[in-house]
């Protein structure tokens, strides 16, 4: 089964869900947005969506920039 | 209007558009790499009022990509908001500039975006973006997300009620320390230029009412891998906790202060929730027996052994030499007060 991921054609031997595809591609699921055939799929749906031949997937990474507030705490 | 003649000739803006820009106020939150590029472009374009907010001061390591700053700004350790305003005054003296040296948080965000027409994101962290998203959705103000790490950048324009908001697409911030940052992955200037250019173009469209021209997407660019792609976030998600259910949880926080580790800098920032004006002369007198003290109009620097405390006028402090919040808090209490 061929699927387009960020414009590149990829071959998968078996039927995969969106969540399985992300795992297969080592995509960090907690910081990406996914579009399937020009429609954004919410995170809660990733395990339910089974990919079909010629599906087009776009993966966008959520980036923060310069620094991360690694830990923060309140109250003296 | 001579200085704007080329922009007025551009059919997308014209004389009416130029007047709209003059009558607008844009807020830039975070004046680092993205923020300086945004500020300079908006100032040159003639946006009448620019509010430029930043919590930090200029350092040598900024100069590779934070285009408005100079070696002299770094040597003088000027707050970025002040250094930016100093340069912009020389670029366009006709516009009004509102520098704010502070850490944007739930106590001040709603005041800072009040009466503004657009907010541009120049921040360096996820937490502040969710804060901007909450405040802008709550008050119906358009804002433009933008971020860059390495050679990769993303941007999205959020129009509350019309488009998806940040939380519609990314329901939660990534877990702390899981995402790459400029401090761990570096960053090159060209990606900054691209993200800022798209953000500024979107701001010009919003401020001149050209909504049909907005890109309506979450755009991503990688100038090293040569990829320019976008997805279409669509309209607001009905059960989005922010724009659907209007639960602005980042604005409802409580507490006495914030302490935040500044990742990659071996520093902790302590921000009192109730800012108090600090008199640098008095503080310098008190601290000088304990270590070397220097100050300018905006900040005071105090060296105590292996630690260096930078204190701003509102009592906020960046404590360098530790990444431990408890150590930083005790240094703050010892030298600055509670």
Interface residues (C-beta under 8 A of the other chain):
Chain A: X6 X7 X28 X30 X31 X33 X35 X38 X39 X40 X42 X43 X58 X60 X61 X62 X63 X64 X65 X66 X67 X68 X69 X70 X71 X72 X73 X74 X75 X76
Chain B: X32 X33 X34 X123 X124 X125 X126 X127 X129 X147 X148 X149 X152 X153 X154 X164 X169 X170 X171 X172 X174 X175 X176 X177 X178 X179 X180 X181 X182 X183 X187 X218 X220 X227 X229 X230 X231 X232 X233 X234 X237 X253 X254 X255 X256 X257 X258 X259 X260 X261 X262 X263 X264 X265 X323 X325 X329 X333 X338
